Every structure is written in structure tokens, then in C-alpha cells.
Amino acid sequence: MKFAVQLYTLRDDIKDAESFIEVLKKVKEIGFDGVELCFAYGLSYEELKAKMDEIGLVMVGRHASLDADFINNFDDVMNFSKVFDCKTVGIGGANIKDKESFDRAIEKLKIAAEKSKENGIKFYFHNHWQEFENYEGIVPMDYIKEICELEVDTYWSFHAGVDTPKFLRENKDRIVHIHIKDGNGQVPCALGEGNATVKESLDVAKEIGLEWVILENDLPQPTGLEDIARSMEYLKKWQG
């Protein structure tokens, strides 16, 4: 199993293309082997790929926009996939907060999933806690997991009251990646500093044979780089 970082975690450490490259170097130095893209900070995919090859990092996925990319500009998704030889591209959520927004989202998810399948891309959905809520008798995740591949955010599922290790086992054939995350209440934190089922989720990820586990922290403290360094120490201890 290898570890990557969702670059949204490091957004406050990055100001422009130059600082982006410096942050990628530090990500590698800390011990990560891959990243999941959020923003390219003005670099073309070709430029970013060349820099990542020099540094020794792999692109394991990307959070794209459901409307702007998958619905209206799928050529960009295809270009990303081709340049990085990355067949997993997803979205970071669909702003589902009631039955009406669920109905709108589900039709778009079907379109995105079908386009992706036709072009050899695994389209994945990254959850928050809202997808596990019950809206007028509908639990969105029950439908989403039948349409999309899954990138299970292990803290937000835990926060929603889900038995996350059990959910991972039961849906192992749909899971592309997991976001390993810790937290308290609605406040994420570095691994080992919260009360989530981090070790148990890592154990199951290994058990079901996931190649990549992706670290994410929505609110890293005091900086993104310092936060992921603490989480890497936890991951090293978990590996033994």
C-alpha cells in the first residue's frame, strides 16, 4: 500500500506555480509517493507531469467539477487522464442537502459516470456526511454507490454515524481510493489526534487490497505541511 495527499490539504501553503513545485518536493521528502490533484496553479498538465516525474511523485486521481468538467468540458478530463496515465477521476461532492438537490445531482452523476465509462475512466464520488442522511426516506449514498465508484472519506462517514470499516468491506468492489482522515465533531485533524476509526479503516484498506490511500485534512494546523508530517508519522507507526 502506498500513500498520497489530496493537495487541497496544502492549499494555504501554495501561492503560485513556483511555490506549488516547492510544496510537491516537500511532500515527497515527508514520505508520500503520490498526490491527488485539486488545482494546477497555472501549470499545464504536461508541465506538471514533467515536474512530478523529476520529483518522483505519481498522480493517483483528481477532484474535478461535476458541471464544469464532467458535464460541460469532458475534453479536459480526458486530457488529464491521458497526460498522467491516470484512469481515476472524480468529484469532491455534489452539494446534496435535501431531496430536491439529490434529484438534480443524481441525474448529473449518471451522465458523468456514463461518459467516463465510455472513455475508460473510473468516475468516483467523494463523500461528506450529508450523503448518509435520510431525506424524505432517501439515503443518497444508497443510490450513489450504484452509479459511481467510491472514494470513501473515512472521517466524514464516521461523523455521519456509519461503521466505516464495515462499509469499506461491504463496498470493496466499488472503492477506488479512501481518504484517510481523523477529527473531532466537524473539525478534521491530523491522524491520531481525533476519535475516528483511523487504524481500523487502514487495516481494512490493506485487507481489501487498495493500492493507494490518500491523506486529507480540510483544516490542517498550523500549516498543511506540518500537519501532513504528523500524519505521516502516524502512518509509519501503523505500518510497523
Number of C-alpha atoms within 10 A of each C-alpha: 11 12 18 25 26 22 26 19 20 25 18 11 16 18 10 12 14 12 13 22 18 13 19 23 18 15 23 17 12 17 17 23 19 24 24 21 17 19 14 14 15 12 15 12 17 13 12 20 19 14 15 20 11 10 18 14 19 18 22 25 29 25 21 19 18 22 16 11 16 25 14 12 13 17 11 15 19 20 13 21 21 12 15 18 15 17 19 21 25 27 23 18 18 22 12 20 14 17 16 10 12 20 12 12 19 17 10 16 23 15 15 24 20 16 17 23 13 9 11 12 19 23 26 31 29 21 23 21 19 21 26 19 17 14 16 8 8 15 17 22 19 11 13 20 15 11 20 24 23 27 22 24 24 28 33 27 21 21 22 16 12 15 14 24 20 13 15 20 15 11 14 18 11 18 21 22 24 22 23 28 26 27 24 13 11 11 14 22 23 26 26 18 14 17 16 24 20 23 16 13 24 20 14 18 23 14 11 14 10 17 13 22 22 23 26 31 27 17 17 20 14 8 15 23 20 15 20 26 20 15 24 19 15 18 19 10 9 12 10 6
